[in-house]
Amino acid sequence: MFVTLVHVRVKPQHVDAFINMTRANHKGSVKEPGNRRFDVLQSPEDPCQFLLYEAFDSEADAKAHKETPHYLAWKEAVADWMAEPRRGVVYHGLLPK
Amino acid sequence: MFVTLVHVRVKPQHVDAFINMTRANHKGSVKEPGNRRFDVLQSPEDPCQFLLYEAFDSEADAKAHKETPHYLAWKEAVADWMAEPRRGVVYHGLLPK
């Protein structure tokens, strides 16, 4: 699996809107070819801190995700809601294969 | 979902043994009641750096994991292979439910 952890810090006043917009992105993403996970996580210690756990069969599948209408709509909508630039960290998924 | 990200740094000479032992833990863990994910990730930039992505339906399921034979065997086997204490970070999984 090709895995990306996307760390996102959201401005407090936009947390609810961020969750709603990310739900739409989640719904579209889990239907993409090669998608294995698109988990949306929130820190219990800081509700402004989110983590998107995105796993695809291949790097090509992950790149194709960034061309989808739901991703592009999400990217544009949430841009001004972030307290700082989001940060993606890539991992090689050993298990499951 | 109740999610824990476990960051592990392994001593270089023990990376292969760590992967083998973690594979056994993975195989047992994905069969546990309430388990949703038990993904084993390796950093492409630093092969000594691992991330275990563990998701359960509930915190109780996650706690029960720590009583299983495969977890206890893993914990004991890998203790001396780690370059530093492992670090667990808990998240509330919003999606999927």
N, CA and C atoms of all chains as a GROMACS GRO file, in nm:
protein
  582
    1MET      N    1   0.084  -0.120   0.000
    1MET     CA    2   0.000   0.000   0.000
    1MET      C    3   0.088   0.125   0.000
    2PHE      N    4   0.040   0.226  -0.067
    2PHE     CA    5   0.103   0.358  -0.064
    2PHE      C    6   0.020   0.445   0.030
    3VAL      N    7   0.081   0.488   0.140
    3VAL     CA    8   0.006   0.554   0.247
    3VAL      C    9   0.053   0.698   0.266
    4THR      N   10  -0.041   0.788   0.282
    4THR     CA   11  -0.008   0.926   0.316
    4THR      C   12  -0.085   0.967   0.440
    5LEU      N   13  -0.013   1.020   0.539
    5LEU     CA   14  -0.076   1.080   0.656
    5LEU      C   15  -0.076   1.230   0.635
    6VAL      N   16  -0.194   1.290   0.632
    6VAL     CA   17  -0.204   1.434   0.611
    6VAL      C   18  -0.246   1.500   0.743
    7HIS      N   19  -0.154   1.576   0.798
    7HIS     CA   20  -0.180   1.646   0.924
    7HIS      C   21  -0.239   1.783   0.892
    8VAL      N   22  -0.353   1.813   0.953
    8VAL     CA   23  -0.424   1.938   0.924
    8VAL      C   24  -0.460   2.007   1.056
    9ARG      N   25  -0.426   2.134   1.065
    9ARG     CA   26  -0.472   2.214   1.179
    9ARG      C   27  -0.572   2.316   1.128
   10VAL      N   28  -0.694   2.312   1.184
   10VAL     CA   29  -0.805   2.394   1.136
   10VAL      C   30  -0.831   2.509   1.234
   11LYS      N   31  -0.867   2.624   1.179
   11LYS     CA   32  -0.905   2.737   1.266
   11LYS      C   33  -1.032   2.698   1.344
   12PRO      N   34  -1.036   2.731   1.473
   12PRO     CA   35  -1.146   2.684   1.559
   12PRO      C   36  -1.285   2.712   1.502
   13GLN      N   37  -1.304   2.827   1.443
   13GLN     CA   38  -1.438   2.864   1.395
   13GLN      C   39  -1.480   2.787   1.269
   14HIS      N   40  -1.387   2.711   1.211
   14HIS     CA   41  -1.418   2.638   1.088
   14HIS      C   42  -1.416   2.486   1.105
   15VAL      N   43  -1.409   2.440   1.228
   15VAL     CA   44  -1.399   2.295   1.252
   15VAL      C   45  -1.521   2.220   1.198
   16ASP      N   46  -1.640   2.268   1.226
   16ASP     CA   47  -1.760   2.197   1.180
   16ASP      C   48  -1.768   2.195   1.027
   17ALA      N   49  -1.739   2.308   0.966
   17ALA     CA   50  -1.742   2.315   0.819
   17ALA      C   51  -1.636   2.223   0.759
   18PHE      N   52  -1.520   2.218   0.824
   18PHE     CA   53  -1.413   2.130   0.776
   18PHE      C   54  -1.457   1.983   0.780
   19ILE      N   55  -1.520   1.945   0.890
   19ILE     CA   56  -1.565   1.806   0.901
   19ILE      C   57  -1.669   1.775   0.792
   20ASN      N   58  -1.761   1.865   0.768
   20ASN     CA   59  -1.864   1.841   0.666
   20ASN      C   60  -1.802   1.827   0.527
   21MET      N   61  -1.708   1.916   0.497
   21MET     CA   62  -1.646   1.913   0.364
   21MET      C   63  -1.559   1.787   0.350
   22THR      N   64  -1.495   1.749   0.458
   22THR     CA   65  -1.408   1.631   0.453
   22THR      C   66  -1.492   1.503   0.443
   23ARG      N   67  -1.613   1.506   0.497
   23ARG     CA   68  -1.703   1.391   0.483
   23ARG      C   69  -1.735   1.367   0.335
   24ALA      N   70  -1.760   1.474   0.263
   24ALA     CA   71  -1.789   1.462   0.119
   24ALA      C   72  -1.667   1.404   0.045
   25ASN      N   73  -1.549   1.450   0.082
   25ASN     CA   74  -1.426   1.399   0.022
   25ASN      C   75  -1.407   1.251   0.056
   26HIS      N   76  -1.433   1.216   0.179
   26HIS     CA   77  -1.425   1.075   0.223
   26HIS      C   78  -1.519   0.987   0.141
   27LYS      N   79  -1.642   1.032   0.125
   27LYS     CA   80  -1.742   0.950   0.053
   27LYS      C   81  -1.699   0.923  -0.090
   28GLY      N   82  -1.643   1.024  -0.155
   28GLY     CA   83  -1.597   1.006  -0.292
   28GLY      C   84  -1.469   0.923  -0.298
   29SER      N   85  -1.380   0.946  -0.203
   29SER     CA   86  -1.247   0.883  -0.209
   29SER      C   87  -1.254   0.732  -0.190
   30VAL      N   88  -1.342   0.687  -0.100
   30VAL     CA   89  -1.346   0.542  -0.074
   30VAL      C   90  -1.401   0.464  -0.193
   31LYS      N   91  -1.458   0.536  -0.289
   31LYS     CA   92  -1.508   0.468  -0.410
   31LYS      C   93  -1.406   0.469  -0.523
   32GLU      N   94  -1.292   0.533  -0.503
   32GLU     CA   95  -1.192   0.541  -0.610
   32GLU      C   96  -1.124   0.407  -0.633
   33PRO      N   97  -1.081   0.381  -0.758
   33PRO     CA   98  -1.003   0.259  -0.785
   33PRO      C   99  -0.875   0.259  -0.701
   34GLY      N  100  -0.849   0.147  -0.637
   34GLY     CA  101  -0.725   0.134  -0.561
   34GLY      C  102  -0.730   0.192  -0.421
   35ASN      N  103  -0.839   0.256  -0.382
   35ASN     CA  104  -0.844   0.311  -0.246
   35ASN      C  105  -0.862   0.199  -0.144
   36ARG      N  106  -0.782   0.204  -0.039
   36ARG     CA  107  -0.791   0.104   0.068
   36ARG      C  108  -0.844   0.164   0.197
   37ARG      N  109  -0.801   0.285   0.228
   37ARG     CA  110  -0.852   0.357   0.345
   37ARG      C  111  -0.857   0.506   0.314
   38PHE      N  112  -0.957   0.571   0.372
   38PHE     CA  113  -0.958   0.717   0.373
   38PHE      C  114  -1.022   0.756   0.506
   39ASP      N  115  -0.943   0.741   0.612
   39ASP     CA  116  -0.993   0.759   0.748
   39ASP      C  117  -0.972   0.904   0.792
   40VAL      N  118  -1.075   0.959   0.853
   40VAL     CA  119  -1.070   1.097   0.901
   40VAL      C  120  -1.066   1.094   1.053
   41LEU      N  121  -0.957   1.142   1.110
   41LEU     CA  122  -0.933   1.134   1.254
   41LEU      C  123  -0.922   1.273   1.316
   42GLN      N  124  -0.969   1.284   1.440
   42GLN     CA  125  -0.963   1.410   1.513
   42GLN      C  126  -0.893   1.384   1.646
   43SER      N  127  -0.806   1.475   1.685
   43SER     CA  128  -0.736   1.459   1.813
   43SER      C  129  -0.832   1.480   1.928
   44PRO      N  130  -0.834   1.390   2.027
   44PRO     CA  131  -0.920   1.413   2.144
   44PRO      C  132  -0.867   1.525   2.232
   45GLU      N  133  -0.740   1.556   2.218
   45GLU     CA  134  -0.680   1.662   2.302
   45GLU      C  135  -0.696   1.800   2.240
   46ASP      N  136  -0.706   1.804   2.109
   46ASP     CA  137  -0.716   1.932   2.038
   46ASP      C  138  -0.809   1.912   1.918
   47PRO      N  139  -0.936   1.950   1.932
   47PRO     CA  140  -1.036   1.927   1.826
   47PRO      C  141  -1.006   2.001   1.696
   48CYS      N  142  -0.907   2.088   1.698
   48CYS     CA  143  -0.867   2.158   1.574
   48CYS      C  144  -0.765   2.078   1.495
   49GLN      N  145  -0.715   1.971   1.555
   49GLN     CA  146  -0.609   1.893   1.492
   49GLN      C  147  -0.668   1.767   1.428
   50PHE      N  148  -0.649   1.752   1.298
   50PHE     CA  149  -0.704   1.638   1.224
   50PHE      C  150  -0.590   1.560   1.157
   51LEU      N  151  -0.622   1.436   1.129
   51LEU     CA  152  -0.530   1.353   1.052
   51LEU      C  153  -0.612   1.276   0.948
   52LEU      N  154  -0.573   1.288   0.823
   52LEU     CA  155  -0.634   1.208   0.717
   52LEU      C  156  -0.539   1.093   0.687
   53TYR      N  157  -0.590   0.972   0.700
   53TYR     CA  158  -0.509   0.852   0.676
   53TYR      C  159  -0.554   0.794   0.543
   54GLU      N  160  -0.472   0.812   0.440
   54GLU     CA  161  -0.510   0.779   0.303
   54GLU      C  162  -0.421   0.666   0.252
   55ALA      N  163  -0.481   0.552   0.220
   55ALA     CA  164  -0.403   0.439   0.168
   55ALA      C  165  -0.460   0.396   0.034
   56PHE      N  166  -0.369   0.375  -0.061
   56PHE     CA  167  -0.406   0.329  -0.195
   56PHE      C  168  -0.317   0.211  -0.232
   57ASP      N  169  -0.364   0.134  -0.328
   57ASP     CA  170  -0.284   0.020  -0.375
   57ASP      C  171  -0.148   0.065  -0.428
   58SER      N  172  -0.145   0.181  -0.493
   58SER     CA  173  -0.020   0.225  -0.557
   58SER      C  174  -0.009   0.378  -0.550
   59GLU      N  175   0.112   0.425  -0.576
   59GLU     CA  176   0.136   0.569  -0.580
   59GLU      C  177   0.055   0.632  -0.695
   60ALA      N  178   0.040   0.557  -0.804
   60ALA     CA  179  -0.038   0.609  -0.917
   60ALA      C  180  -0.184   0.631  -0.877
   61ASP      N  181  -0.238   0.540  -0.797
   61ASP     CA  182  -0.376   0.557  -0.748
   61ASP      C  183  -0.385   0.682  -0.659
   62ALA      N  184  -0.284   0.701  -0.575
   62ALA     CA  185  -0.284   0.818  -0.487
   62ALA      C  186  -0.276   0.947  -0.568
   63LYS      N  187  -0.198   0.944  -0.676
   63LYS     CA  188  -0.187   1.064  -0.762
   63LYS      C  189  -0.319   1.091  -0.834
   64ALA      N  190  -0.385   0.983  -0.877
   64ALA     CA  191  -0.513   0.999  -0.947
   64ALA      C  192  -0.618   1.062  -0.855
   65HIS      N  193  -0.608   1.032  -0.725
   65HIS     CA  194  -0.699   1.092  -0.626
   65HIS      C  195  -0.697   1.244  -0.636
   66LYS      N  196  -0.579   1.300  -0.661
   66LYS     CA  197  -0.564   1.446  -0.662
   66LYS      C  198  -0.622   1.513  -0.786
   67GLU      N  199  -0.676   1.432  -0.876
   67GLU     CA  200  -0.742   1.485  -0.995
   67GLU      C  201  -0.895   1.471  -0.987
   68THR      N  202  -0.943   1.413  -0.879
   68THR     CA  203  -1.087   1.386  -0.870
   68THR      C  204  -1.165   1.513  -0.832
   69PRO      N  205  -1.290   1.522  -0.877
   69PRO     CA  206  -1.373   1.639  -0.843
   69PRO      C  207  -1.389   1.657  -0.692
   70HIS      N  208  -1.407   1.547  -0.617
   70HIS     CA  209  -1.428   1.563  -0.472
   70HIS      C  210  -1.303   1.613  -0.401
   71TYR      N  211  -1.184   1.568  -0.447
   71TYR     CA  212  -1.061   1.620  -0.386
   71TYR      C  213  -1.041   1.767  -0.420
   72LEU      N  214  -1.062   1.802  -0.547
   72LEU     CA  215  -1.039   1.941  -0.589
   72LEU      C  216  -1.136   2.036  -0.520
   73ALA      N  217  -1.261   1.992  -0.503
   73ALA     CA  218  -1.360   2.075  -0.432
   73ALA      C  219  -1.320   2.092  -0.286
   74TRP      N  220  -1.272   1.982  -0.225
   74TRP     CA  221  -1.226   1.988  -0.085
   74TRP      C  222  -1.108   2.083  -0.070
   75LYS      N  223  -1.009   2.066  -0.159
   75LYS     CA  224  -0.887   2.147  -0.152
   75LYS      C  225  -0.919   2.296  -0.157
   76GLU      N  226  -1.009   2.332  -0.246
   76GLU     CA  227  -1.043   2.474  -0.261
   76GLU      C  228  -1.122   2.524  -0.139
   77ALA      N  229  -1.219   2.442  -0.094
   77ALA     CA  230  -1.307   2.486   0.015
   77ALA      C  231  -1.231   2.505   0.146
   78VAL      N  232  -1.138   2.413   0.176
   78VAL     CA  233  -1.075   2.415   0.309
   78VAL      C  234  -0.952   2.505   0.316
   79ALA      N  235  -0.907   2.555   0.202
   79ALA     CA  236  -0.780   2.630   0.199
   79ALA      C  237  -0.775   2.740   0.304
   80ASP      N  238  -0.882   2.819   0.313
   80ASP     CA  239  -0.882   2.932   0.406
   80ASP      C  240  -0.919   2.893   0.549
   81TRP      N  241  -0.956   2.766   0.568
   81TRP     CA  242  -0.997   2.722   0.703
   81TRP      C  243  -0.879   2.667   0.784
   82MET      N  244  -0.766   2.649   0.716
   82MET     CA  245  -0.651   2.591   0.785
   82MET      C  246  -0.572   2.697   0.859
   83ALA      N  247  -0.527   2.659   0.980
   83ALA     CA  248  -0.450   2.752   1.063
   83ALA      C  249  -0.304   2.755   1.020
   84GLU      N  250  -0.263   2.653   0.946
   84GLU     CA  251  -0.126   2.644   0.895
   84GLU      C  252  -0.128   2.549   0.775
   85PRO      N  253  -0.026   2.552   0.690
   85PRO     CA  254  -0.027   2.461   0.574
   85PRO      C  255  -0.034   2.314   0.619
   86ARG      N  256  -0.113   2.235   0.551
   86ARG     CA  257  -0.121   2.094   0.587
   86ARG      C  258   0.009   2.024   0.549
   87ARG      N  259   0.035   1.911   0.617
   87ARG     CA  260   0.163   1.845   0.602
   87ARG      C  261   0.140   1.697   0.574
   88GLY      N  262   0.188   1.651   0.459
   88GLY     CA  263   0.171   1.510   0.422
   88GLY      C  264   0.298   1.430   0.447
   89VAL      N  265   0.283   1.313   0.509
   89VAL     CA  266   0.396   1.224   0.536
   89VAL      C  267   0.366   1.090   0.470
   90VAL      N  268   0.458   1.046   0.383
   90VAL     CA  269   0.437   0.923   0.306
   90VAL      C  270   0.500   0.803   0.376
   91TYR      N  271   0.430   0.691   0.373
   91TYR     CA  272   0.481   0.564   0.425
   91TYR      C  273   0.459   0.455   0.322
   92HIS      N  274   0.545   0.354   0.331
   92HIS     CA  275   0.527   0.232   0.254
   92HIS      C  276   0.448   0.134   0.341
   93GLY      N  277   0.330   0.095   0.296
   93GLY     CA  278   0.248   0.002   0.373
   93GLY      C  279   0.294  -0.141   0.351
   94LEU      N  280   0.354  -0.202   0.455
   94LEU     CA  281   0.402  -0.340   0.443
   94LEU      C  282   0.289  -0.441   0.457
   95LEU      N  283   0.200  -0.414   0.553
   95LEU     CA  284   0.088  -0.504   0.582
   95LEU      C  285  -0.036  -0.423   0.613
   96PRO      N  286  -0.153  -0.455   0.562
   96PRO     CA  287  -0.175  -0.564   0.467
   96PRO      C  288  -0.115  -0.530   0.331
   97LYS      N  289  -0.095  -0.632   0.248
   97LYS     CA  290  -0.034  -0.608   0.117
   97LYS      C  291  -0.132  -0.540   0.024
   98MET      N  292  -1.445   0.503   1.553
   98MET     CA  293  -1.328   0.417   1.572
   98MET      C  294  -1.235   0.478   1.675
   99PHE      N  295  -1.171   0.391   1.750
   99PHE     CA  296  -1.067   0.432   1.845
   99PHE      C  297  -0.934   0.397   1.779
  100VAL      N  298  -0.853   0.499   1.752
  100VAL     CA  299  -0.733   0.480   1.670
  100VAL      C  300  -0.607   0.514   1.750
  101THR      N  301  -0.507   0.429   1.737
  101THR     CA  302  -0.377   0.459   1.798
  101THR      C  303  -0.269   0.450   1.690
  102LEU      N  304  -0.188   0.554   1.680
  102LEU     CA  305  -0.070   0.550   1.594
  102LEU      C  306   0.050   0.523   1.683
  103VAL      N  307   0.118   0.414   1.658
  103VAL     CA  308   0.234   0.378   1.740
  103VAL      C  309   0.361   0.400   1.657
  104HIS      N  310   0.440   0.498   1.700
  104HIS     CA  311   0.565   0.530   1.630
  104HIS      C  312   0.677   0.449   1.692
  105VAL      N  313   0.750   0.376   1.607
  105VAL     CA  314   0.855   0.287   1.656
  105VAL      C  315   0.984   0.313   1.578
  106ARG      N  316   1.093   0.331   1.650
  106ARG     CA  317   1.224   0.339   1.584
  106ARG      C  318   1.304   0.215   1.624
  107VAL      N  319   1.347   0.140   1.523
  107VAL     CA  320   1.413   0.010   1.545
  107VAL      C  321   1.562   0.025   1.518
  108LYS      N  322   1.641  -0.048   1.597
  108LYS     CA  323   1.786  -0.050   1.572
  108LYS      C  324   1.811  -0.116   1.436
  109PRO      N  325   1.902  -0.061   1.356
  109PRO     CA  326   1.920  -0.107   1.217
  109PRO      C  327   1.940  -0.258   1.204
  110GLN      N  328   2.014  -0.317   1.294
  110GLN     CA  329   2.044  -0.460   1.284
  110GLN      C  330   1.924  -0.549   1.318
  111HIS      N  331   1.815  -0.489   1.366
  111HIS     CA  332   1.698  -0.568   1.405
  111HIS      C  333   1.576  -0.541   1.318
  112VAL      N  334   1.594  -0.468   1.209
  112VAL     CA  335   1.478  -0.431   1.125
  112VAL      C  336   1.407  -0.555   1.069
  113ASP      N  337   1.482  -0.650   1.015
  113ASP     CA  338   1.418  -0.768   0.956
  113ASP      C  339   1.344  -0.851   1.062
  114ALA      N  340   1.406  -0.869   1.177
  114ALA     CA  341   1.342  -0.945   1.285
  114ALA      C  342   1.217  -0.871   1.333
  115PHE      N  343   1.225  -0.740   1.340
  115PHE     CA  344   1.109  -0.661   1.382
  115PHE      C  345   0.993  -0.681   1.285
  116ILE      N  346   1.022  -0.677   1.157
  116ILE     CA  347   0.915  -0.694   1.058
  116ILE      C  348   0.852  -0.834   1.072
  117ASN      N  349   0.934  -0.936   1.088
  117ASN     CA  350   0.881  -1.072   1.103
  117ASN      C  351   0.792  -1.085   1.226
  118MET      N  352   0.839  -1.029   1.336
  118MET     CA  353   0.762  -1.041   1.461
  118MET      C  354   0.634  -0.958   1.451
  119THR      N  355   0.641  -0.846   1.384
  119THR     CA  356   0.523  -0.761   1.372
  119THR      C  357   0.422  -0.822   1.276
  120ARG      N  358   0.470  -0.901   1.179
  120ARG     CA  359   0.379  -0.972   1.089
  120ARG      C  360   0.292  -1.070   1.169
  121ALA      N  361   0.353  -1.141   1.264
  121ALA     CA  362   0.277  -1.235   1.348
  121ALA      C  363   0.174  -1.159   1.431
  122ASN      N  364   0.212  -1.045   1.485
  122ASN     CA  365   0.119  -0.962   1.563
  122ASN      C  366   0.005  -0.912   1.474
  123HIS      N  367   0.038  -0.870   1.352
  123HIS     CA  368  -0.063  -0.826   1.256
  123HIS      C  369  -0.164  -0.936   1.227
  124LYS      N  370  -0.113  -1.057   1.200
  124LYS     CA  371  -0.203  -1.168   1.165
  124LYS      C  372  -0.301  -1.199   1.277
  125GLY      N  373  -0.254  -1.194   1.401
  125GLY     CA  374  -0.344  -1.219   1.513
  125GLY      C  375  -0.438  -1.102   1.538
  126SER      N  376  -0.387  -0.982   1.524
  126SER     CA  377  -0.465  -0.863   1.560
  126SER      C  378  -0.584  -0.842   1.469
  127VAL      N  379  -0.567  -0.869   1.339
  127VAL     CA  380  -0.679  -0.843   1.246
  127VAL      C  381  -0.794  -0.941   1.268
  128LYS      N  382  -0.771  -1.046   1.345
  128LYS     CA  383  -0.879  -1.141   1.376
  128LYS      C  384  -0.950  -1.108   1.507
  129GLU      N  385  -0.902  -1.007   1.578
  129GLU     CA  386  -0.962  -0.974   1.708
  129GLU      C  387  -1.101  -0.912   1.691
  130PRO      N  388  -1.189  -0.933   1.789
  130PRO     CA  389  -1.319  -0.866   1.786
  130PRO      C  390  -1.300  -0.714   1.787
  131GLY      N  391  -1.370  -0.648   1.698
  131GLY     CA  392  -1.364  -0.501   1.697
  131GLY      C  393  -1.247  -0.443   1.622
  132ASN      N  394  -1.156  -0.526   1.573
  132ASN     CA  395  -1.042  -0.469   1.499
  132ASN      C  396  -1.087  -0.422   1.362
  133ARG      N  397  -1.043  -0.302   1.325
  133ARG     CA  398  -1.077  -0.244   1.194
  133ARG      C  399  -0.954  -0.233   1.104
  134ARG      N  400  -0.842  -0.195   1.163
  134ARG     CA  401  -0.716  -0.189   1.089
  134ARG      C  402  -0.602  -0.225   1.183
  135PHE      N  403  -0.502  -0.288   1.125
  135PHE     CA  404  -0.376  -0.307   1.197
  135PHE      C  405  -0.268  -0.301   1.088
  136ASP      N  406  -0.243  -0.178   1.042
  136ASP     CA  407  -0.154  -0.157   0.928
  136ASP      C  408  -0.012  -0.134   0.977
  137VAL      N  409   0.082  -0.199   0.911
  137VAL     CA  410   0.223  -0.186   0.946
  137VAL      C  411   0.292  -0.107   0.836
  138LEU      N  412   0.344   0.010   0.872
  138LEU     CA  413   0.402   0.103   0.776
  138LEU      C  414   0.550   0.125   0.804
  139GLN      N  415   0.626   0.146   0.697
  139GLN     CA  416   0.769   0.174   0.709
  139GLN      C  417   0.800   0.303   0.633
  140SER      N  418   0.883   0.385   0.693
  140SER     CA  419   0.919   0.510   0.626
  140SER      C  420   1.010   0.483   0.507
  141PRO      N  421   0.979   0.540   0.390
  141PRO     CA  422   1.068   0.521   0.275
  141PRO      C  423   1.199   0.598   0.292
  142GLU      N  424   1.198   0.697   0.379
  142GLU     CA  425   1.320   0.779   0.399
  142GLU      C  426   1.412   0.719   0.504
  143ASP      N  427   1.354   0.645   0.596
  143ASP     CA  428   1.432   0.586   0.706
  143ASP      C  429   1.373   0.449   0.738
  144PRO      N  430   1.434   0.341   0.685
  144PRO     CA  431   1.379   0.206   0.702
  144PRO      C  432   1.374   0.160   0.848
  145CYS      N  433   1.435   0.235   0.938
  145CYS     CA  434   1.430   0.201   1.081
  145CYS      C  435   1.306   0.259   1.148
  146GLN      N  436   1.233   0.343   1.076
  146GLN     CA  437   1.119   0.412   1.134
  146GLN      C  438   0.990   0.344   1.088
  147PHE      N  439   0.910   0.298   1.184
  147PHE     CA  440   0.785   0.227   1.156
  147PHE      C  441   0.667   0.300   1.221
  148LEU      N  442   0.552   0.274   1.164
  148LEU     CA  443   0.429   0.325   1.223
  148LEU      C  444   0.327   0.212   1.222
  149LEU      N  445   0.270   0.182   1.338
  149LEU     CA  446   0.160   0.085   1.345
  149LEU      C  447   0.032   0.165   1.356
  150TYR      N  448  -0.058   0.143   1.260
  150TYR     CA  449  -0.187   0.214   1.258
  150TYR      C  450  -0.294   0.116   1.304
  151GLU      N  451  -0.340   0.135   1.426
  151GLU     CA  452  -0.429   0.037   1.491
  151GLU      C  453  -0.565   0.102   1.516
  152ALA      N  454  -0.669   0.047   1.454
  152ALA     CA  455  -0.804   0.101   1.472
  152ALA      C  456  -0.898  -0.009   1.521
  153PHE      N  457  -0.974   0.025   1.624
  153PHE     CA  458  -1.073  -0.067   1.681
  153PHE      C  459  -1.207   0.004   1.691
  154ASP      N  460  -1.312  -0.075   1.701
  154ASP     CA  461  -1.445  -0.016   1.716
  154ASP      C  462  -1.454   0.070   1.842
  155SER      N  463  -1.386   0.026   1.948
  155SER     CA  464  -1.399   0.097   2.076
  155SER      C  465  -1.267   0.094   2.152
  156GLU      N  466  -1.257   0.180   2.253
  156GLU     CA  467  -1.138   0.182   2.339
  156GLU      C  468  -1.126   0.049   2.414
  157ALA      N  469  -1.242  -0.010   2.449
  157ALA     CA  470  -1.240  -0.140   2.518
  157ALA      C  471  -1.176  -0.247   2.430
  158ASP      N  472  -1.208  -0.246   2.300
  158ASP     CA  473  -1.148  -0.341   2.208
  158ASP      C  474  -0.996  -0.320   2.200
  159ALA      N  475  -0.954  -0.193   2.199
  159ALA     CA  476  -0.810  -0.163   2.193
  159ALA      C  477  -0.741  -0.211   2.319
  160LYS      N  478  -0.807  -0.196   2.434
  160LYS     CA  479  -0.747  -0.243   2.560
  160LYS      C  480  -0.737  -0.396   2.561
  161ALA      N  481  -0.840  -0.462   2.508
  161ALA     CA  482  -0.840  -0.609   2.505
  161ALA      C  483  -0.724  -0.661   2.419
  162HIS      N  484  -0.689  -0.584   2.315
  162HIS     CA  485  -0.575  -0.622   2.229
  162HIS      C  486  -0.448  -0.641   2.311
  163LYS      N  487  -0.432  -0.559   2.414
  163LYS     CA  488  -0.308  -0.564   2.494
  163LYS      C  489  -0.303  -0.683   2.590
  164GLU      N  490  -0.406  -0.765   2.588
  164GLU     CA  491  -0.407  -0.886   2.670
  164GLU      C  492  -0.391  -1.012   2.584
  165THR      N  493  -0.382  -0.994   2.453
  165THR     CA  494  -0.376  -1.111   2.365
  165THR      C  495  -0.237  -1.174   2.362
  166PRO      N  496  -0.229  -1.304   2.339
  166PRO     CA  497  -0.098  -1.371   2.333
  166PRO      C  498  -0.007  -1.312   2.225
  167HIS      N  499  -0.064  -1.279   2.107
  167HIS     CA  500   0.023  -1.228   2.000
  167HIS      C  501   0.079  -1.090   2.033
  168TYR      N  502   0.000  -1.007   2.102
  168TYR     CA  503   0.054  -0.876   2.142
  168TYR      C  504   0.162  -0.892   2.249
  169LEU      N  505   0.135  -0.976   2.349
  169LEU     CA  506   0.231  -0.992   2.459
  169LEU      C  507   0.362  -1.053   2.409
  170ALA      N  508   0.352  -1.147   2.313
  170ALA     CA  509   0.473  -1.207   2.256
  170ALA      C  510   0.551  -1.102   2.178
  171TRP      N  511   0.479  -1.018   2.103
  171TRP     CA  512   0.543  -0.910   2.026
  171TRP      C  513   0.614  -0.812   2.118
  172LYS      N  514   0.541  -0.769   2.222
  172LYS     CA  515   0.593  -0.669   2.315
  172LYS      C  516   0.725  -0.716   2.377
  173GLU      N  517   0.729  -0.842   2.417
  173GLU     CA  518   0.850  -0.895   2.481
  173GLU      C  519   0.964  -0.909   2.380
  174ALA      N  520   0.929  -0.959   2.260
  174ALA     CA  521   1.034  -0.986   2.160
  174ALA      C  522   1.101  -0.858   2.111
  175VAL      N  523   1.021  -0.753   2.089
  175VAL     CA  524   1.076  -0.634   2.023
  175VAL      C  525   1.138  -0.534   2.122
  176ALA      N  526   1.120  -0.558   2.251
  176ALA     CA  527   1.163  -0.459   2.352
  176ALA      C  528   1.308  -0.416   2.332
  177ASP      N  529   1.395  -0.511   2.311
  177ASP     CA  530   1.538  -0.477   2.301
  177ASP      C  531   1.578  -0.435   2.160
  178TRP      N  532   1.485  -0.443   2.066
  178TRP     CA  533   1.517  -0.406   1.927
  178TRP      C  534   1.490  -0.258   1.900
  179MET      N  535   1.424  -0.192   1.993
  179MET     CA  536   1.387  -0.053   1.969
  179MET      C  537   1.502   0.041   2.006
  180ALA      N  538   1.521   0.143   1.922
  180ALA     CA  539   1.628   0.240   1.946
  180ALA      C  540   1.586   0.343   2.050
  181GLU      N  541   1.455   0.354   2.070
  181GLU     CA  542   1.402   0.448   2.169
  181GLU      C  543   1.262   0.398   2.208
  182PRO      N  544   1.208   0.443   2.321
  182PRO     CA  545   1.073   0.396   2.359
  182PRO      C  546   0.971   0.429   2.251
  183ARG      N  547   0.882   0.336   2.222
  183ARG     CA  548   0.779   0.364   2.123
  183ARG      C  549   0.680   0.465   2.179
  184ARG      N  550   0.610   0.532   2.088
  184ARG     CA  551   0.525   0.644   2.128
  184ARG      C  552   0.388   0.625   2.064
  185GLY      N  553   0.284   0.616   2.146
  185GLY     CA  554   0.149   0.599   2.095
  185GLY      C  555   0.072   0.731   2.098
  186VAL      N  556   0.002   0.760   1.989
  186VAL     CA  557  -0.080   0.881   1.980
  186VAL      C  558  -0.223   0.839   1.947
  187VAL      N  559  -0.316   0.880   2.032
  187VAL     CA  560  -0.456   0.838   2.017
  187VAL      C  561  -0.536   0.941   1.937
  188TYR      N  562  -0.624   0.891   1.851
  188TYR     CA  563  -0.716   0.976   1.775
  188TYR      C  564  -0.857   0.920   1.784
  189HIS      N  565  -0.952   1.010   1.770
  189HIS     CA  566  -1.092   0.970   1.756
  189HIS      C  567  -1.120   0.956   1.606
  190GLY      N  568  -1.159   0.836   1.564
  190GLY     CA  569  -1.188   0.813   1.423
  190GLY      C  570  -1.329   0.860   1.389
  191LEU      N  571  -1.341   0.967   1.312
  191LEU     CA  572  -1.473   1.020   1.275
  191LEU      C  573  -1.535   0.941   1.161
  192LEU      N  574  -1.451   0.908   1.062
  192LEU     CA  575  -1.497   0.837   0.942
  192LEU      C  576  -1.392   0.734   0.901
  193PRO      N  577  -1.425   0.613   0.868
  193PRO     CA  578  -1.561   0.561   0.872
  193PRO      C  579  -1.607   0.542   1.017
  194LYS      N  580  -1.740   0.528   1.036
  194LYS     CA  581  -1.792   0.515   1.172
  194LYS      C  582  -1.761   0.377   1.227
   0.00000   0.00000   0.00000
